[in-house]
């Protein structure tokens, strides 16, 4: 399997009024085609910073001190280097925690999908835009694509909005998708449907998925590999079953012990 994403020794710092704060410290991570890698940890562990660094969405007071991010064969992040605009939305799709961050409330779903396609797919025709818009909603297991395309986001349920947001991330057929806590605001039943959808998309499209979550149970159901983060560092990573069944680090054992149903 080809390597889609590689983080090598990535260290990131935030400049604050009273000094500096290390957000990521010497992080190594790799995702291959057809693989789902979960990044888990408590709030503030560095998960979202890692995800946002890959697509160039770091805050202005945040800088890359050391290390690199490589997407496919292209190094897109290094100290003083940000080439993420070349891959964001085309080679890499992003799904946020709240679908409202991906969806414009003033535009119908059809218009939003068309804008993404025209921005990232050169010379695409109007007919192809419509065909791929219907196709991607069908891939999202949406039963009535025509109605959803003609709808504004507020006319859709939370679960449908999140599936449309995932559709926006994959309609350009990226090799890699990053999902940042995208199931947090959903009820348990809808979470399960979204997790099943991600697994199906990876299997059918052969994409790689970086799944960022604080929920170890979800990660155990979905991910092939898991990286456990604490204090900006990856403290443990490996095959999902090995990490969760035979954790080597005390921090991982504490996370698992905090899950009432874990045995």
Buried (B, 14 or more C-beta within 10 A) or exposed (E): EEBBBBBBEBBBBBEEEEEEEBBBBBBEBBBBBBBBBBBBBBEEBBBBBBBBBBBBBBEEEBBBBBBBBBBBEEBBBBEEEBBBEBBBBBBBBBBBBBBBEBBEEEBBBBBBBBBBBEEBBEEBEEEEBBEBBBEBBEBBEBEEBEEBBEBBBEEBEBBBBBBBBBBBBBBBBBBBBBBBBBBEBBEEEBBBBBBEBBBEBBEEBEBBBBBBBBBBBBBBBBBBBBBBBBBBBBBBBBEBEBBBEEBEEEBBEEBBEEEEEEE
